[in-house]
Amino acid sequence: MAFETFNQPIYVQQKHFSQEITGLDDVFDFLDEWQEDRRDLVYEVMVDACRKAATGHLPPQAIADNFRRFLKRHGKLADVKDVPVHLGQANEQNALGM
């Protein structure tokens, strides 16, 4: 199932790299890989919101905004200036259809 992409990608700070999240399907994948011992109430609310968005009950941008808050709360939101330049350029090229 393909979902809409977000207006802007979200970057997750992993141990040795930044992971690009571009839409709801990426958020589902990320949350699915979230450590079980870290799955708290905030995690459950995020998963529930994603399910509502998948069925059309929430707009994709609401998920993007809440996912940024989720990442920030857990210290995983990458600072855009720390993201390698080639990721931003690749995203611009995709948006232009190149």
Backbone as a chain_set.jsonl record, in Angstrom:
{"seq": "MAFETFNQPIYVQQKHFSQEITGLDDVFDFLDEWQEDRRDLVYEVMVDACRKAATGHLPPQAIADNFRRFLKRHGKLADVKDVPVHLGQANEQNALGM", "coords": {"N": [[0.84, -1.17, 0.0], [0.654, 2.156, -0.902], [1.345, 5.289, 0.459], [0.645, 8.823, 0.822], [3.292, 11.219, 0.464], [5.122, 13.209, 2.845], [5.112, 16.819, 3.226], [7.681, 17.779, 3.671], [10.69, 15.947, 4.128], [11.477, 14.005, 7.073], [14.109, 13.684, 9.312], [15.735, 11.126, 10.998], [17.871, 10.642, 13.679], [20.111, 8.179, 13.73], [22.441, 5.768, 15.099], [24.873, 5.819, 13.524], [24.139, 7.17, 11.239], [21.807, 9.251, 9.391], [18.403, 8.755, 9.049], [16.047, 8.953, 6.495], [12.711, 9.923, 6.515], [9.902, 9.841, 4.666], [7.171, 9.565, 4.398], [3.995, 8.15, 5.464], [4.234, 5.336, 5.289], [6.957, 4.967, 5.799], [7.04, 5.851, 8.439], [5.458, 3.913, 9.705], [7.159, 1.676, 9.288], [9.413, 2.495, 10.765], [8.337, 2.71, 13.387], [7.59, 0.075, 13.776], [10.037, -1.114, 14.092], [10.871, -0.063, 16.465], [12.28, -0.343, 19.674], [11.046, -2.814, 21.834], [11.07, -2.535, 24.635], [10.998, 0.172, 24.905], [8.555, 1.018, 24.179], [6.149, 3.019, 24.956], [3.346, 4.883, 26.334], [3.243, 7.134, 24.671], [4.332, 6.121, 22.327], [2.33, 4.22, 21.683], [0.147, 5.928, 21.195], [1.119, 7.252, 18.953], [1.275, 5.147, 17.076], [-1.449, 4.514, 16.911], [-2.431, 6.916, 15.825], [-1.197, 6.815, 13.322], [-2.488, 4.62, 12.205], [-5.06, 5.675, 12.009], [-4.582, 7.681, 10.141], [-3.897, 6.126, 7.953], [-6.336, 5.099, 7.258], [-7.579, 7.302, 6.394], [-8.614, 9.078, 8.262], [-7.072, 10.975, 9.511], [-5.01, 13.688, 8.459], [-2.02, 13.363, 6.447], [-0.039, 15.289, 7.08], [-0.525, 15.886, 9.739], [0.384, 13.596, 10.976], [3.092, 13.776, 10.313], [3.837, 16.07, 11.792], [3.301, 15.196, 14.426], [4.992, 12.994, 14.531], [7.499, 14.202, 14.39], [7.47, 15.448, 16.914], [7.39, 13.15, 18.51], [9.894, 11.991, 17.892], [11.585, 14.029, 18.795], [11.016, 14.025, 21.529], [12.151, 11.607, 22.222], [14.775, 12.047, 21.669], [15.697, 11.641, 19.059], [15.317, 13.135, 16.787], [16.816, 14.388, 14.013], [18.954, 17.137, 13.475], [18.476, 19.324, 10.863], [20.654, 20.617, 9.7], [22.666, 18.862, 10.212], [22.284, 16.769, 8.53], [23.539, 14.904, 5.834], [24.502, 16.566, 2.82], [23.952, 15.338, 0.328], [21.6, 13.861, 0.749], [19.556, 15.777, 0.973], [19.769, 16.908, -1.584], [19.082, 14.742, -3.189], [16.416, 14.44, -2.492], [15.35, 16.863, -3.484], [15.78, 16.45, -6.205], [14.085, 14.278, -6.686], [11.635, 15.495, -6.224], [11.536, 17.198, -8.33], [11.262, 15.471, -10.369], [13.444, 14.32, -11.538]], "CA": [[0.0, 0.0, 0.0], [1.442, 3.378, -0.98], [0.733, 6.432, 1.124], [1.161, 10.123, 0.408], [4.524, 11.65, 1.114], [5.014, 14.436, 3.631], [5.556, 18.039, 2.546], [9.135, 17.789, 3.824], [11.144, 14.727, 4.815], [11.886, 14.071, 8.476], [15.351, 12.923, 9.459], [15.913, 10.458, 12.284], [19.279, 10.422, 13.996], [20.476, 6.837, 14.152], [23.766, 5.764, 15.707], [25.93, 6.191, 12.593], [23.595, 7.777, 10.029], [20.487, 9.874, 9.483], [17.41, 8.026, 8.264], [15.048, 9.838, 5.911], [11.313, 9.478, 6.6], [9.21, 10.685, 3.685], [5.726, 9.391, 4.402], [3.378, 7.292, 6.469], [4.786, 3.982, 5.23], [8.246, 5.002, 6.503], [6.763, 5.973, 9.877], [5.048, 2.57, 10.14], [8.366, 0.842, 9.344], [10.236, 2.955, 11.89], [7.684, 2.338, 14.646], [7.63, -1.381, 13.871], [11.382, -1.479, 14.537], [11.137, 0.582, 17.757], [12.56, -1.341, 20.71], [9.854, -3.148, 22.626], [11.161, -2.018, 26.004], [10.808, 1.627, 24.854], [7.2, 1.276, 23.695], [5.384, 3.609, 26.04], [2.049, 5.425, 25.947], [3.459, 8.032, 23.533], [4.494, 5.222, 21.178], [1.012, 3.66, 21.356], [-0.653, 7.004, 20.612], [1.663, 7.489, 17.613], [0.834, 4.031, 16.232], [-2.889, 4.681, 16.703], [-2.608, 8.036, 14.887], [-0.798, 6.32, 11.999], [-3.584, 3.77, 11.714], [-6.162, 6.573, 11.613], [-4.174, 8.344, 8.898], [-3.932, 5.117, 6.892], [-7.732, 4.915, 6.859], [-8.101, 8.588, 5.935], [-9.228, 9.847, 9.339], [-6.147, 12.052, 9.872], [-4.186, 14.072, 7.304], [-0.609, 12.973, 6.555], [0.788, 16.313, 7.717], [-0.704, 15.756, 11.194], [1.301, 12.52, 11.374], [4.452, 14.321, 10.223], [4.042, 16.964, 12.934], [3.344, 14.396, 15.65], [6.175, 12.14, 14.489], [8.61, 15.071, 14.793], [7.393, 15.573, 18.381], [7.771, 11.841, 19.051], [11.35, 11.857, 17.762], [12.223, 15.008, 19.679], [10.837, 13.532, 22.902], [13.058, 10.478, 22.418], [16.13, 12.439, 21.308], [16.041, 11.019, 17.774], [15.087, 14.053, 15.675], [18.085, 14.905, 13.494], [19.006, 18.542, 13.102], [18.589, 19.357, 9.403], [22.003, 21.036, 9.294], [23.546, 17.714, 10.38], [21.975, 15.769, 7.508], [24.44, 15.043, 4.687], [23.969, 17.356, 1.712], [23.447, 14.51, -0.768], [20.221, 13.445, 1.006], [18.701, 16.894, 0.604], [19.798, 17.057, -3.027], [18.319, 13.633, -3.77], [15.012, 14.738, -2.276], [14.988, 17.904, -4.424], [15.74, 15.858, -7.53], [12.862, 13.477, -6.775], [10.497, 16.41, -6.289], [11.528, 17.784, -9.672], [11.059, 14.394, -11.329], [14.7, 14.0, -12.219]], "C": [[0.889, 1.239, 0.0], [0.654, 4.525, -0.348], [1.323, 7.714, 0.564], [2.469, 10.419, 1.124], [4.253, 12.939, 1.883], [5.488, 15.624, 2.804], [7.074, 18.167, 2.567], [9.545, 16.498, 4.511], [11.526, 15.033, 6.266], [13.126, 13.201, 8.597], [15.494, 12.42, 10.889], [17.397, 10.241, 12.511], [19.461, 9.007, 14.534], [21.909, 6.888, 14.684], [24.846, 6.294, 14.759], [25.429, 6.871, 11.316], [22.27, 8.465, 10.338], [19.55, 9.133, 8.542], [16.352, 9.005, 7.779], [13.667, 9.189, 5.976], [10.517, 10.398, 5.689], [7.694, 10.565, 3.698], [5.272, 8.4, 5.45], [3.946, 5.88, 6.464], [6.142, 3.913, 5.933], [8.053, 5.092, 8.01], [6.338, 4.614, 10.426], [6.263, 1.658, 10.284], [9.228, 1.206, 10.549], [9.634, 2.499, 13.217], [7.695, 0.826, 14.858], [8.982, -1.858, 14.404], [11.753, -0.875, 15.895], [11.293, -0.495, 18.839], [11.343, -1.569, 21.597], [9.901, -2.573, 24.031], [11.021, -0.493, 26.067], [9.408, 2.004, 24.393], [6.312, 1.71, 24.861], [4.04, 4.126, 25.517], [2.182, 6.345, 24.727], [3.615, 7.22, 22.247], [3.124, 4.69, 20.738], [0.1, 4.694, 20.713], [-0.195, 7.287, 19.181], [1.218, 6.391, 16.646], [-0.654, 4.167, 15.915], [-3.168, 5.811, 15.704], [-2.242, 7.606, 13.466], [-1.893, 5.452, 11.392], [-4.764, 4.617, 11.244], [-5.833, 7.29, 10.31], [-4.251, 7.38, 7.72], [-5.353, 4.884, 6.389], [-8.39, 6.234, 6.453], [-8.732, 9.455, 6.996], [-8.342, 10.966, 9.874], [-5.324, 12.404, 8.636], [-2.727, 13.676, 7.522], [0.25, 14.008, 7.282], [0.637, 16.294, 9.237], [0.226, 14.67, 11.731], [2.734, 13.03, 11.353], [4.757, 15.195, 11.434], [4.175, 16.175, 14.236], [4.564, 13.48, 15.686], [7.427, 12.946, 14.848], [8.634, 15.227, 16.314], [7.831, 14.27, 19.065], [9.283, 11.675, 19.03], [12.079, 12.809, 18.708], [12.155, 14.54, 21.13], [11.841, 12.42, 23.221], [14.497, 10.78, 21.984], [16.613, 11.871, 19.985], [15.84, 11.945, 16.576], [16.424, 14.649, 15.256], [17.938, 16.375, 13.155], [19.279, 18.595, 11.603], [19.994, 19.755, 8.962], [23.012, 19.898, 9.444], [23.332, 16.628, 9.334], [22.92, 15.972, 6.33], [23.76, 15.723, 3.506], [23.36, 16.481, 0.625], [22.029, 14.026, -0.523], [19.253, 14.551, 0.607], [18.645, 17.086, -0.892], [18.992, 15.955, -3.695], [16.834, 13.902, -3.649], [14.535, 15.821, -3.254], [14.877, 17.347, -5.843], [14.481, 15.02, -7.717], [11.642, 14.376, -6.925], [10.387, 17.032, -7.681], [11.325, 16.736, -10.763], [12.304, 14.018, -12.1], [15.355, 12.789, -11.619]], "O": [[1.791, 1.348, 0.831], [-0.54, 4.697, -0.595], [2.368, 7.699, -0.087], [2.72, 9.941, 2.23], [3.291, 13.658, 1.611], [6.181, 15.454, 1.801], [7.679, 18.613, 1.592], [8.829, 16.005, 5.382], [11.85, 16.166, 6.62], [13.178, 12.104, 8.042], [15.389, 13.18, 11.851], [18.098, 9.719, 11.644], [19.026, 8.682, 15.638], [22.517, 7.958, 14.71], [25.653, 7.134, 15.158], [26.217, 7.122, 10.404], [21.692, 8.28, 11.409], [19.874, 8.913, 7.375], [15.824, 9.795, 8.562], [13.483, 8.05, 5.546], [10.464, 11.606, 5.918], [7.003, 11.372, 3.077], [6.074, 7.879, 6.225], [4.123, 5.285, 7.527], [6.449, 2.918, 6.59], [8.804, 4.486, 8.775], [6.801, 4.203, 11.49], [6.392, 0.947, 11.281], [9.712, 0.329, 11.264], [10.341, 1.965, 14.072], [7.798, 0.355, 15.991], [9.061, -2.881, 15.085], [12.834, -1.147, 16.417], [10.511, -1.445, 18.894], [10.699, -0.621, 22.047], [8.87, -2.164, 24.563], [10.936, 0.075, 27.156], [9.107, 3.187, 24.233], [5.805, 0.894, 25.63], [3.653, 3.833, 24.386], [1.321, 6.332, 23.847], [3.086, 7.598, 21.202], [2.802, 4.71, 19.55], [-0.643, 4.373, 19.786], [-1.019, 7.532, 18.299], [0.825, 6.683, 15.516], [-1.069, 3.956, 14.776], [-4.036, 5.681, 14.842], [-2.912, 7.998, 12.511], [-2.182, 5.547, 10.2], [-5.387, 4.326, 10.224], [-6.71, 7.484, 9.469], [-4.627, 7.773, 6.615], [-5.554, 4.516, 5.232], [-9.593, 6.287, 6.2], [-9.334, 10.478, 6.671], [-8.818, 11.822, 10.619], [-4.976, 11.522, 7.851], [-2.253, 13.655, 8.658], [1.166, 13.644, 8.02], [1.574, 16.651, 9.951], [0.788, 14.812, 12.817], [3.507, 12.752, 12.27], [5.823, 15.07, 12.035], [5.057, 16.453, 15.049], [5.111, 13.219, 16.758], [8.316, 12.437, 15.53], [9.696, 15.147, 16.931], [8.546, 14.291, 20.066], [9.884, 11.269, 20.025], [13.067, 12.437, 19.34], [13.133, 14.651, 21.869], [12.319, 12.308, 24.35], [15.336, 9.881, 21.936], [17.809, 11.644, 19.807], [16.168, 11.566, 15.452], [17.085, 15.329, 16.04], [16.918, 16.802, 12.615], [20.225, 17.967, 11.128], [20.473, 19.267, 7.938], [24.099, 19.959, 8.868], [24.107, 15.675, 9.257], [23.088, 17.101, 5.869], [22.585, 15.483, 3.231], [22.338, 16.854, 0.048], [21.299, 13.793, -1.487], [18.235, 14.282, -0.031], [17.583, 17.397, -1.432], [18.289, 16.212, -4.672], [16.071, 13.633, -4.577], [13.435, 15.715, -3.797], [13.981, 17.731, -6.595], [13.873, 15.047, -8.787], [10.718, 14.053, -7.672], [9.294, 17.35, -8.149], [11.227, 17.072, -11.943], [12.221, 13.459, -13.194], [16.423, 12.377, -12.071]]}, "num_chains": 1, "name": "protein.A"}
